[in-house]
Amino acid sequence: MAKDKIDPGTFGGEWTRPPSHGRGRSMRELRDRASFDNEPSTGCGSVLLVALVAVGHLAWRATKK
């Protein structure tokens, strides 16, 4: 990105991440970038698990009364 073109979506008008052209300063940088790009999304599995635990707890408390 040219210095005279400032992108309002970035801090200070410059991208903080280097371009992904397949080359990096080191092998560690390439591995870090690859692991970040391929990281699986969390999704709603954890929310479903918490909801099931909460319902189970409420059902357990209802039987104790």
C-alpha positions as CSV (number, residue, x, y, z in Angstrom):
1,M,0.0,0.0,0.0
2,A,1.4,3.4,-1.0
3,K,2.2,5.9,1.8
4,D,-0.1,8.5,0.2
5,K,-3.1,6.2,0.3
6,I,-4.4,5.8,3.8
7,D,-6.9,3.0,4.6
8,P,-9.3,4.2,7.3
9,G,-9.8,0.6,8.4
10,T,-6.2,0.3,9.8
11,F,-4.5,1.8,12.7
12,G,-2.3,4.7,11.5
13,G,-3.2,3.9,7.9
14,E,-0.7,1.0,7.6
15,W,-1.3,-2.7,7.6
16,T,0.3,-4.4,10.6
17,R,0.6,-7.8,9.0
18,P,3.1,-8.5,6.2
19,P,1.7,-9.6,2.9
20,S,1.1,-13.3,2.5
21,H,3.2,-14.0,-0.6
22,G,4.5,-17.3,0.8
23,R,7.8,-15.9,1.9
24,G,8.7,-14.7,5.4
25,R,11.6,-13.5,7.4
26,S,11.9,-16.9,9.1
27,M,10.4,-20.3,9.1
28,R,8.9,-19.6,12.5
29,E,7.0,-16.6,11.0
30,L,5.6,-18.8,8.3
31,R,4.5,-21.4,10.7
32,D,2.9,-18.8,13.0
33,R,1.0,-17.3,10.1
34,A,-0.1,-20.7,8.8
35,S,-1.4,-21.8,12.2
36,F,-3.3,-18.5,12.6
37,D,-4.9,-18.8,9.2
38,N,-5.9,-22.4,9.6
39,E,-7.2,-22.1,13.2
40,P,-10.6,-23.7,13.5
41,S,-13.5,-21.4,14.5
42,T,-15.0,-22.0,17.9
43,G,-18.6,-22.3,16.7
44,C,-21.5,-22.8,19.1
45,G,-20.4,-26.2,20.5
46,S,-19.3,-24.6,23.8
47,V,-22.5,-22.7,24.1
48,L,-24.5,-25.9,23.6
49,L,-22.4,-27.7,26.2
50,V,-23.0,-24.9,28.8
51,A,-26.7,-25.0,28.1
52,L,-26.9,-28.8,28.6
53,V,-25.0,-28.6,31.9
54,A,-27.3,-25.8,33.1
55,V,-30.4,-27.7,32.2
56,G,-29.0,-30.9,33.8
57,H,-28.2,-28.9,37.0
58,L,-31.7,-27.4,37.1
59,A,-33.3,-30.8,36.6
60,W,-31.1,-32.3,39.4
61,R,-32.1,-29.5,41.8
62,A,-35.8,-30.0,41.0
63,T,-35.6,-33.7,42.0
64,K,-33.9,-32.7,45.4
65,K,-36.9,-30.6,46.6
